[in-house]
Amino acid sequence: MRNIEVKAAFDKVFKELDVIKALVSEMPQVQVQISSRLLPTLNALKGLGGCGTATSVSKVTGRARAHESMNLNDLHGRGLLTKKSQGHSKVFTLREATS
């Protein structure tokens, strides 16, 4: 391919990306509803600076670590948290809101 053909191909891709961006920006925003069971866990994680383990969250909420572990995994499954392993512990972090 010559330079002119490559430039034309890239221009076409960029125009299609602009159309996709316009369509995505018009899509409705999705809101996640949190049950009353998960809200204290989420608030405790926010109070811990946005990240923590089930043990640290349970110390804030006063509930059992196993209960908080279940709640954190549920929030992770809903896409609200990320989960990383640090040794034997799992550290949960709030996902950043994208605008």
N, C-alpha and C positions, 0 to 999 in steps of 0.2 A: 504494500500500500504506500502511496505517496503521502507527503505531508498534508496536502489539500484534502485527500480522502479521510485521513485520520482526524483532521480538524472538523470536517463535516460530520463525522460519526460522533465525535464528542459534543458538538453543538446540538445534535439531535438528542443525545442522552440528557444533556443539561435542560433542554426544553421539557422533556418528559418528567424530569425531577421537579421542575417548577410546577407542573400540573399536579403531580402527586402531593407536593407540599401544600398547594392550595386546597386540594380535596381533604387532606388530613386536618388542616386548620379549621375547616367547616364542620368537622365531626363533633358530636356532643361530647362534653366532658363526662367521664365516668366517676361516680362517687361510690366509695365503699362504705357500707354500713357495718358498724361494729356492735356486736351484742354486748349486753351489760356484763356478761361473763368475761369478755376479753378487754373491756375498757380499762379496768384497773391495771392490768398487765401492760397495756400500751402506755398508759400514763406513767407507770413506774419506770418503764424503759426511757421515756422522754425525760423524766426526772434524773435519770442516771447519765444524762448527756447523749442519749440516743443509742447507746450500746451497752450490753451487759449479758451476763449468763443467767440461767434459771435460778441459781443460788442467790445472786445479787438482787434479782427482781423479787424473789420470795422474801428477802429480808425487808424490802420496802413495803410490800403488800401485806405481809404477815400470813400469807397462805403457804401451803406446803410446796416444797421445791418441785415435786412430781407434778402437781397441779399447774404450776407456772411453766414447767417444761412442756406440758401438753398445750397450754395456751400459746406459748411462743412458737411451737411447731405449727399450730393452727394458723397463726398470723403469718408465718413464713409460707405456708401453703397457699394463703390468699394473696401472696405477692407483696405484702407490706414490709417484710423484713428480709434481710439477707442473713445467711448462716455460714459461719466459718469455724473450722476446727482449730483450736489452740491446745495441743496436747490432747488430754482426755476431755477437755471442756469444749462446749459449743458456745460461740459468742454470736449473739444476735444483734444486728444493727438495723436501725430504721432506714428504709429506702428514702432517698431524696425525692421530693415532689418535682416532677418535670413540668415545665410550662410550655 
